[in-house]
Amino acid sequence: MHLFRARQLRGLRDNPHELTHMEYKALGFFARHPGATQGDLVAHSGRDKAQLARLLKGLRDKQLLEAEADAADRRIMRLKPSAQGLDIFNSLRELGAQASGAAVDGMTAEQLTQLQALLQQIRTNLEADDQR
């Protein structure tokens, strides 16, 4: 897992876009949920509201996120990636897909199915432990 994570972070560092890992994750959240709010990201990530406010301001300053006031409540800002932000997210996501492909290269379909089942069991165990 450490090698995979290191490869992902190296992809971020070696990319000319100068995004931190958390900026990439936030950009990805709004790419998957265009029109979501800062509050939605706080609820999804569990991160500190002030920390995310600074992070989102940085993405807006880099013109990677666009904000539009909510039609019903002008105090709420709906966020979505700009065209440039979406291009950057997609190129970085492709690097992640390449890393994933390298990680499972040479595995049979049966091994991949077994790996997926084992990882799901780990997730289930950890989620159950969190609820105790």
Backbone as a ProteinNet text record, in pm:
[ID]
protein_1_A
[PRIMARY]
MHLFRARQLRGLRDNPHELTHMEYKALGFFARHPGATQGDLVAHSGRDKAQLARLLKGLRDKQLLEAEADAADRRIMRLKPSAQGLDIFNSLRELGAQASGAAVDGMTAEQLTQLQALLQQIRTNLEADDQR
[TERTIARY]
82.4	0	86.7	196	284.1	344.1	386.4	445	343.4	219.3	114.2	89.9	79.7	55.8	172.4	293.8	412	410	366	358.7	254.4	140.8	37.9	91.3	153.9	205	316.8	398.6	503.5	440.1	329.1	257.6	208.6	164.8	122.5	241.1	352.1	471.1	532.7	536.2	602	515	395	301.1	314.8	302.9	321.7	207.2	105.3	-12.9	2	103.3	131.9	11.3	-46.9	-158	-109.6	-159.4	-133.9	-230.8	-203.5	-291.5	-434.3	-446.9	-580.8	-651	-576.4	-637.6	-691	-613.6	-658.5	-786.3	-789.3	-908	-1030.1	-1011.5	-1123	-1170.1	-1076.2	-1111.6	-1189.3	-1145.6	-1215.2	-1355.8	-1372.7	-1506.3	-1601.7	-1556.8	-1645.1	-1657.9	-1561.4	-1575.9	-1684.7	-1691.2	-1793.3	-1927.5	-1925.4	-2047.5	-2054	-2062.6	-2068	-2191.7	-2172.5	-2282.8	-2291.6	-2202.3	-2199.3	-2143.7	-2156.1	-2111.8	-1991.2	-1932.6	-1823.6	-1872.3	-1993.2	-2050.8	-2062.4	-2095.1	-2101.4	-1964.2	-1860.8	-1724.9	-1682.5	-1718.9	-1687.9	-1752.4	-1879.8	-1951.7	-1889.8	-1849.8	-1793	-1654.1	-1572.4	-1431.6	-1404.5	-1490.4	-1466.2	-1356.4	-1310	-1203.3	-1260.4	-1171.6	-1206.9	-1260.7	-1369.9	-1435.2	-1341.1	-1265.8	-1174.7	-1061.6	-1009.7	-903.3	-952.7	-1073.5	-1128.1	-1161.4	-1202.3	-1230.4	-1103.4	-990.4	-862.7	-823.4	-841.8	-806.5	-890.5	-1020.8	-1109.5	-1080.5	-1045.2	-1007.2	-884.7	-789.1	-670.1	-704	-794.4	-836.2	-910.5	-987.8	-1057	-956.9	-857.4	-754.5	-674	-652.5	-581.7	-673.5	-798.9	-901.5	-928.1	-922.9	-953.2	-1094.4	-1152.6	-1291.1	-1366.9	-1491.7	-1582	-1691.8	-1736.2	-1841.8	-1958.8	-2077.5	-2200.2	-2294.4	-2354.9	-2446.8	-2567.7	-2612.8	-2730.1	-2852.7	-2939.7	-3058.1	-3152.5	-3163.9	-3256.9	-3195.7	-3064.5	-2997.2	-2863.4	-2857.6	-2739.7	-2614.8	-2630.9	-2514.2	-2440.1	-2507.6	-2448	-2385.5	-2259.5	-2189.3	-2184.2	-2229.4	-2223.4	-2093.1	-2017.1	-1884.4	-1879.1	-1798.9	-1774.7	-1637.7	-1573.8	-1443	-1456.3	-1358.7	-1351.9	-1309.1	-1310	-1264.9	-1119.9	-1036.6	-896.5	-886.7	-966.9	-967.1	-1006.9	-1106.2	-1151	-1042.8	-975.5	-865.9	-754.7	-717.9	-611.7	-654.6	-777.6	-826.5	-822.8	-869.4	-872.5	-732.4	-636.8	-500.1	-438	-464.1	-411	-482	-610.1	-684.1	-627.8	-587	-525.8	-395.1	-316.7	-194.5	-228.3	-336.4	-381.2	-423.3	-490.8	-533.4	-411.7	-308.5	-186.1	-119.8	-117.3	-59.2	-140.1	-272	-357.7	-332.6	-319.4	-292.1	-159.3	-58.1	73.3	66.4	-15.2	-25.1	-83.8	-174	-240.5	-195.1	-91.2	-40.1	-1.2	-46	-11.6	-106.1	-201.1	-297.5	-407.2	-452.8	-562.4	-694.5	-798.2	-931.4	-973.1	-938.8	-972.7	-899.7	-773.1	-696.5	-753.1	-793.1	-851.1	-982.7	-1063.4	-1189.9	-1163.8	-1066.3	-1031.3	-977.1	-891.8	-837.5	-949.5	-1042.2	-1154	-1236.9	-1261.8	-1338.6	-1264.1	-1133.3	-1053.9	-1051.5	-1034.8	-1034.5	-1170.9	-1277.8	-1411.8	-1430	-1376.7	-1385.4	-1310.1	-1193.5	-1117.5	-1198.7	-1258.9	-1340.3	-1457.4	-1525.9	-1639.5	-1595.5	-1482	-1429.1	-1399.8	-1336.3	-1300.9	-1424.5	-1522.6	-1646.1	-1720.8	-1722.9	-1789.6	-1717.3	-1585.2	-1506.3	-1531.4	-1549.5	-1577.4	-1711.9	-1805.8	-1940.1	-1950.3	-1845.2	-1847.4	-1824.6
-119.3	0	125.4	119	235	267.5	165.1	188	248.4	201.1	254.6	401.9	433.1	571	661.2	610.3	687.8	717.3	620.4	641.2	747.4	744.8	846.7	985.5	997.4	1127.8	1176.2	1085.2	1122.8	1178.4	1117.6	1168.2	1310.3	1341.5	1478.1	1573.4	1531.3	1617	1640.2	1536.2	1544.2	1611.4	1646.6	1708.4	1859.8	1930.7	2076.2	2152.1	2083	2150.7	2196.8	2148.1	2191	2176.6	2059.8	2031.7	1944.6	1972.2	1882.4	1764.9	1662.6	1545.7	1584.8	1667.3	1707.3	1795.5	1880.9	1961.2	1870.1	1767.3	1671.9	1601.5	1560.6	1492.3	1584.7	1711	1806.2	1831.4	1848.7	1868.8	1748	1629.5	1507.2	1499.5	1544.1	1543.3	1628.2	1748.2	1836.4	1792.3	1716.6	1658.7	1551.5	1475.6	1370.9	1425.8	1541	1601.1	1749.7	1782.7	1924.9	1990.8	2110.1	2180.9	2154.9	2071.5	2047.2	2171.1	2173.9	2288.9	2251.3	2354.1	2330.3	2240.9	2264	2181.5	2035.6	2011	1873	1806.7	1882.7	1829.1	1803.8	1893.6	1875	1745.9	1726.5	1606.2	1480	1487.6	1372	1336.9	1438.3	1414.2	1405.5	1469.4	1473.5	1570.8	1650.9	1748.3	1873.6	1953.3	2078	2178.6	2245.9	2341.2	2454.5	2509.1	2620.2	2574.4	2455	2400.4	2386.2	2333.5	2315.2	2448.5	2547.1	2679.4	2737	2724.1	2773	2694.7	2564.5	2480.1	2516	2533.2	2566.5	2705.4	2798.4	2932.3	2922.4	2838.3	2817.9	2761.1	2665.1	2607.6	2710	2794.3	2900.5	3004.2	3037.8	3133.5	3080.5	2949.1	2885.8	2866.9	2908.4	2897.4	2751.7	2664	2523.1	2488	2571.9	2557.1	2684.4	2667.6	2780.9	2776.2	2892.9	2901.6	2980.6	2934.4	3002.8	3004.3	3118.9	3130	3039.6	2978.2	2892	2975.4	2922.3	2996.3	3027.1	2936	2954.7	3035.1	3024.1	3093.2	3145.2	3273.8	3334.1	3325.6	3293.3	3280.5	3149.7	3053.2	2921.8	2922.6	2878.3	2872.2	2727.5	2708.1	2577.5	2573.2	2467.4	2458.1	2349.1	2374.6	2275.2	2304	2202.2	2225.8	2313.2	2399	2473.3	2374.4	2418	2330.3	2288.9	2383.9	2353.9	2256.8	2278.9	2190.6	2048.9	2036.4	1903.7	1833.9	1909.3	1851.3	1799.4	1879.8	1840.2	1717.2	1718.8	1604	1477.6	1486.5	1368.6	1317.2	1407.5	1362	1295.1	1348.8	1287.7	1156.1	1148.9	1024.1	914.3	952.9	856.6	802.6	888.4	841.5	739	764	669.4	536.9	543.5	420.5	340.4	409.4	340.9	272.7	341.8	282.8	161	170.3	56.5	-61.2	-32.1	-137.8	-206.6	-127.5	-185	-271.8	-231	-304.4	-444.4	-460.9	-591	-663.3	-611.4	-672.3	-818.1	-905.5	-1046.8	-1128.3	-1064.5	-1138.6	-1195.6	-1313.4	-1375.3	-1312.7	-1338.8	-1289.6	-1345.9	-1471.4	-1534.2	-1464.6	-1433	-1363.7	-1224.3	-1156	-1022.5	-1029.4	-1129.9	-1148.3	-1176.5	-1263.1	-1294.9	-1171.3	-1095	-972.8	-875.2	-857.7	-766.8	-812.9	-942.3	-995.4	-974.2	-996	-976.1	-829.1	-740.6	-597.2	-552.3	-607.8	-574.6	-623.2	-740.4	-792.4	-701.6	-653.8	-560.6	-433.8	-381.8	-260.4	-283.4	-395.3	-429.1	-438	-503.3	-514.9	-377.9	-291.4	-158.9	-72.5	-81.6	-5	-53.3	-184.1	-238.9	-194.4	-190.5	-147.2	0.4	81.9	225	248.2	156	173.6	126.3	69.2	21.3	133.4
0	0	0	78.1	85.7	-51.2	-125	-257	-353.1	-345	-431.4	-399.7	-270.3	-226.6	-267.3	-252.4	-290.8	-440.4	-519.1	-664.3	-699.2	-630.5	-652.9	-619	-503.5	-460.4	-551.8	-601.6	-696.3	-823.6	-865.9	-982.9	-961.9	-841.2	-810.4	-812.2	-752	-744.4	-881.2	-963.6	-1093.8	-1198.8	-1162.3	-1254.1	-1245.5	-1354.9	-1351.4	-1284.6	-1236.8	-1184.5	-1040.9	-970.2	-833.6	-740.6	-740	-649.6	-535	-415.6	-303.8	-314.8	-236.3	-237.5	-197.8	-95.1	-49.3	-152.5	-223.4	-330.2	-440.3	-473.9	-575.1	-530	-403.2	-351.6	-353.6	-316	-317.1	-459.9	-551.2	-691.5	-743.2	-704.1	-744.1	-687.9	-563.3	-503.1	-586.4	-624.2	-701	-847.1	-897.7	-1031.8	-1030.2	-920.6	-908.4	-861.3	-793.5	-738.5	-774.2	-903.2	-939.6	-878.8	-826	-762	-612.9	-560.7	-416	-345.7	-214.9	-136	-50.3	10.1	104.4	218.2	264.3	370.6	330.6	204.5	154.8	162.3	125.9	132	276.3	366.9	509.2	559	526.1	570	509.7	384.7	315.6	368.6	392.3	426.2	575.7	655.4	799	837.8	744.4	770.5	834.7	889.8	955.2	853.1	888.7	798.5	757.3	852.6	821.7	729.6	754.6	670.1	526	510.4	376	310.3	388.9	332.4	269.8	339.5	285.5	160.4	165.1	51.9	-71.3	-51	-163.1	-217.9	-130.8	-177.5	-267.5	-228.1	-310.3	-447	-451.6	-580.1	-665.2	-600.2	-675	-725.1	-641.8	-683.5	-801.8	-806.1	-918.3	-1038.9	-1023.4	-1127	-1167	-1067.1	-1090.8	-1046.1	-960.8	-916.6	-948.6	-986.5	-1009	-904.4	-861.9	-761.1	-817	-782.2	-823.3	-703.8	-678.9	-565.6	-587.5	-479.3	-482.9	-518.4	-601.2	-645.1	-529.1	-433.9	-322.3	-207.9	-188.5	-78.1	-129.2	-158.6	-220.5	-132.5	-4.8	84	59.7	2.1	-24.1	-163.1	-169.1	-297.1	-346.2	-467.5	-533.8	-614.3	-597.2	-658	-763.7	-865.3	-969.8	-1029.4	-1086.9	-1147.5	-1271.8	-1293.4	-1419	-1527.5	-1651.6	-1760.3	-1736.1	-1692.7	-1663.2	-1545.2	-1442.6	-1326.5	-1362.8	-1448.8	-1492.6	-1575	-1662	-1740.8	-1650.5	-1550.3	-1457.3	-1378.6	-1327.3	-1250.6	-1335.4	-1459.3	-1546.1	-1577.4	-1597.7	-1627.1	-1504.8	-1385.8	-1263.7	-1232.5	-1263.8	-1244	-1334.9	-1454.6	-1546.8	-1489.1	-1424	-1357.6	-1249.2	-1176.8	-1074.3	-1134.6	-1248.4	-1316.1	-1362.9	-1408.7	-1449.6	-1330.2	-1216.2	-1095	-1051.3	-1059.2	-1023.4	-1116	-1244.3	-1341.3	-1314.6	-1280.7	-1249.9	-1124.4	-1028.2	-901.5	-919.6	-1013.8	-1031.1	-1157.8	-1221	-1344	-1319.1	-1405.1	-1394.2	-1307.9	-1243.1	-1160.9	-1250.2	-1213.6	-1287.8	-1243	-1320.2	-1283.5	-1148	-1123.7	-995.7	-880	-899.3	-795.5	-769	-875.8	-859.5	-783.1	-812.7	-741.3	-594	-566.8	-428.4	-356.2	-422.7	-363.4	-328.8	-420.7	-396.5	-276.6	-266	-152.4	-21	-21.2	100.6	142.7	46.2	77.7	129.9	73.8	122.1	265.1	297.4	434.4	531.3	490.4	574.7	598.4	492.7	506.2	601.3	583.9	670.3	815.7	840.4	976.8	1037.5	960.9	1012.1	1036	946.8	966.3	1090	1111.9	1230.8	1357.4	1352.6	1468	1498.1	1394.7	1414.1	1481.7	1464.2	1520	1664.2	1717.9	1857.4	1953.2
[MASK]
++++++++++++++++++++++++++++++++++++++++++++++++++++++++++++++++++++++++++++++++++++++++++++++++++++++++++++++++++++++++++++++++++++

